[in-house]
Amino acid sequence: MNSKSNAIQLDYRVILSFIEPNSAVLDLGCGDGELLSLLIREKKVRGQGIEIDEQAIYKCVARGLSVFHGDLARGLSEYAGGSFDYVILNQTFQQVVKLDFVLDESLRVGRKVIVGFPNFALYTARLQLFFRGRTPVTPSLPYKWYDTPNLHFLTILDFIDYCRERRVTIEKAVYLGEKREVKFLPNLFAGTGLFMISK
């Protein structure tokens, strides 16, 4: 898998390492299904996705994935508690309107929840804001202010505090730069935070 793993984007590699083989996985905001397809192929998971964008759903169906059209703000009432080993919110968490509700629902239906989001405290974002006086555009935040899907502008430290206040357990945390894991001052130097949490 070495030659293939170089082609796999860094956050997907970390998520692969978090997930046990043959697990049941629900990917919320699964996009075109690339991650879900990878998990099925590499980890033999029983995977399902929920996505709101119809064009993305067509791409998922073309990959042979089981994906439902749905709005996460309406919840996951069709799923019983503990239906999945893992629920994934990768690059989705900061885009949902009812953040608390979606996280509660994810923790209800999944034994573990994997959350990945762009870190808005990355040093390059801070420098752009300070010196240029403009909304930052970085590799992990590649949108102009008027065209961003992001509704919540959180940092790695914000998420850690949020979990502590809500008594959510952080089981694993990995911080990523553009090409590698960041171990030193991640709130300053990591573009992405990836967490595995549980209730």
N, C-alpha and C positions, 0 to 999 in steps of 0.2 A: 504493500500500500504506500510505500515511500514516494515513488514518483507521482502517484495520484495525489497524495496528501499535500504536495507542494501547490497543486492547482486548487485545493480547497481553501476557501477564505478562512482567515484566522479564527473568527468567532465561531464558525461552524465546526472547526477542529476542536475547540474547547467544549462546545456543546456535545459533540460526539464523545469526548472523554468523560463527561458528566453522566451519560446515560448508559444504563446496564443493557446488555443484549436481551432480546425477546421481551422488551417492556411494551406497555400500552402507552402511546404518546398522543397528546392533543396539541397541535400547533395553532395558536390563535394569531390571526393576521399572517397567515402562512405565505402570502404573496404568490409567486409563480410555482411554489412547491419545491424549490431547489433543496432546501434543508430537509424537508420531510422525505423527499426521494432519497437523499443521501443516508438518512437514518434507517430507512427501510432496507437499503442496499447493504450498508456497512454493519448495522447493529441488529438487523432482522426484527425491527420493532413492528408492532401493529399500530400503524399510524393513521391519524385522521386530522383534517384541517378545517379551520373556519376562516373565511375570507369575505370581505365586503365588495371588492373590485371584481366585476364580472369578467373582464378581460383576463385577469390573473387566474380566475377559476377555470377558464377555458384552457389555459396553459397547464394547470394542475391535472385536469381531465386528460389532456393529451399525454401526460406522463403516467397515466393510469392510477392516479391518486384518488382517495376518498375525501372529497372536500365539499363542505356545505357553505352555501351563501348565508351570511348572517352578520348582524351588527352586535359587537361585543357589549355595547351599552344596554342591550336588552337582556343580557345575562346568559347563563348556561343551564336554564331550568330543565332542558330535555335530558340532562345527564344527572345520574344519581351521584351522591357523595362517594368519593374514592373510586370513581370509574376508571381513572388513569393513574399510571405510575408517575408520569411527568406531564405537566402542562408547560408549554413554551410560550413566552412573550418576548421574542427577540426582535428588537427595534419596533415594538408595538406599544409597549408600556407608556411611553411618553406621548403617544398619539391618541390615546383613548380619552373620551370626555369624562366618564365616571370612573376615574382611576381607582378609588377605594373599592367601589362595587366590583369592578372587573377583577381586582386582585383577590377580594374575598371569595368571589365565585371560582377563581382559578385554584385557590387553596382548598376550597370545598371539594371540587371534583378531582383534584390531583393530589397524590401523596407528597409530591415535591413540585415546585414551580421554578422554572429557569427564566430569569429576567435579564435581558440585555438592552442597554440604552447608551446613547451618546453622552459623554461627560461634558457638560456645558462649562466646566471650570478648567478645561485644558488650557495650558499656558498660551498657546497661539491664539485661542479665542480671547483670552484676557488682554493680550497685547494688541490685537486688532481693535478691541473695544476702547482700550486706553489711549492708544496713539492715533488711531484713525477715526475714532468716534462713530464707528459703524457696527451694525449687527455682524457678528463674526460668520465667516464661511471657512470651514475646515474640511479635511477628508471625512471626518465622522459627522460633520454638520454641513453637508454640501448644498444647502438650499439658501436662496435669498429670503429675506424676512417676509416678503409678500407671497412666497410660494412654498412655505414650509408646512409639512404635515404635523410638525411638532406642536403640541398644545401645552406641554409641561416642560419647563426648562430646568431640569434637575442636575445635580452633581453627584458624584460617588458618595461624598460625605452626607449629602441630603438623603440619599437612599438608605444609608446605614442608620442614620438618625430615625428615619421613617419606620424602618423595621424594628428598631429598639422601642420606639414609642408604642407600636402596635403589637409588641410581644411576638414578633415573627422571628424565627430562628434563621440566621444565615449559616448554611451548612458549608458552602464553598463560595469563594470569591476569586475571580481572575480579572486582572486589569490589562488592557491591550493598547499598545501603540499601533502604528501603521503596519509594522512588520514583526513585532515580537511582544512577549509579555512584559509588563512594566511592574517592577517590584519596589522601586524607590519613589516615594511621594506620588502615588497614583492619582490623587485628586488634581495634581498639577500636570502630570506628564502622560496620563492615559487618555486616549480618545474614546474608549469604550469600557464600560463596566459590565461584567457578567457575573450573576449571582445565582446560586441554587438555594432556595429558601423552603421552609416548611412551617407549619403551625405548631 
